[in-house]
Amino acid sequence: MTALLQGAALHRRYGRTPALRGVDMEVAEGEIVAVTGPSGCGKSTLLHCLAGLLKVDSGGVSYRGQDLGSLSEAARSRLRRTEFGVLFQFGQLVPELTAVENVALPLLLAGSRRRQARKVAGEWLDRFGVAELADKLPGAMSGGQQQRCATARSLVTEPRVLFADEPTGALDVLTGERVLSEIVHVARERSMAVVLVTHEPQIAAYADREIALRDGVVDPSGLGLRMPA
């Protein structure tokens, strides 16, 4: 399969501490890849570099053949508004906006009309079982409700790639399984690639393939492992 997203020889340091030490990774269109490993192994750093949220110290990230390092910050931001969706562990909703306004925000930034953006946002809230929270502010929601709203927001633009960093960390087991099942359904339905960071085997089991990191490098014992269906 041709790679949609590719990271080659990625190095990234925080001060004198290496987080990534020459990581190679490819993701094909429609493929769900789980990045696993213990805390501090570089999982989230890898995701942030692949999504263009962090610059690598050396190596390169390309999306559809375009080197992300050659793009301006404005161009990378535009890419994240249109082609990429990003989902963090604790949602990071805008506290001053209601649920429907949070979910509609990426569409508004991309130029959609407010009425249409709110309509589409409401449909995604319903898909994740939180339509009744449309007019609630994040402070009036539980952590799990906020995360489901954030998941809807990450998918509202129908991205080509979803980057999900511990997406079920704030959810109970049952809700987490529902959210992951829905993300997988969307990925299959729309041929969306997913880069899923997790340290939980039951979450990694939703992926097509697992890449294990340890101390900033790919652990050969986990490279290319096909997960059970």
Steps between C-alpha positions, in 0.01 A plus 500: 500500500614853422567707811262789562708622795866423557758578766864426417791489748317728743705652782364735764655619827371698796809684617761227540246220531427301181131418442532348151817337375462417132139380472364387161126464453253480211121514498293405196163645404226346711747324731471512879841485669541479876818646651561327831761489773558603862462856628785724387599285202422774243149402387339843533808675363484280190131578451559875540785491249295304246212748540727799450442626854871461579800541274754220490866569566597280207331261262180588319121459496314491171128495425393400150857561393519852647772565757330658804827664600494707181158648584442825685324491838191643328506220243540234770210654694288492186588135450386423855171681433425309182696175456593412860289448809666507843351349816677543834450294816315773690311656212625858534165657422477879494344576842307808382323312218207260524531142381347572159715813461815300584417232245401756236820703547719309249230539235468873567877542478489317166240747368166326557192708572400505867160338453637212293795454738268474801279251316791272413642540852168391648501187285846404626402566862206267447727237350700494823195502727531855636248694289320610817813691605502724192438820697709409805838653579789257567497596870150353529606163352674197644847410374356218292240727341768754414708228336208383286441860389871533420484179296209643299702818445803305375287328234262779395713605201522136383882497510721271295707418812392495864770531767363369829715528813364270775145581382325285763712605798217708651227244426363199684553163332153472342500856365858463380407191300203682348714798399778281354246291310352816350843634404579169329162511323570850369848394390364203303211703360717786373839329444642721774843415638538499878813533712395381845729546801423274793666291771193276538498168308120494476505837323788400270291196402276732296792575264610321185864518602706585806831685524663470842740765626753467776740777605434698182562218251280239336503174695558231232286252692198728448565620145232407251300282739157434351231533761221239526176593328 
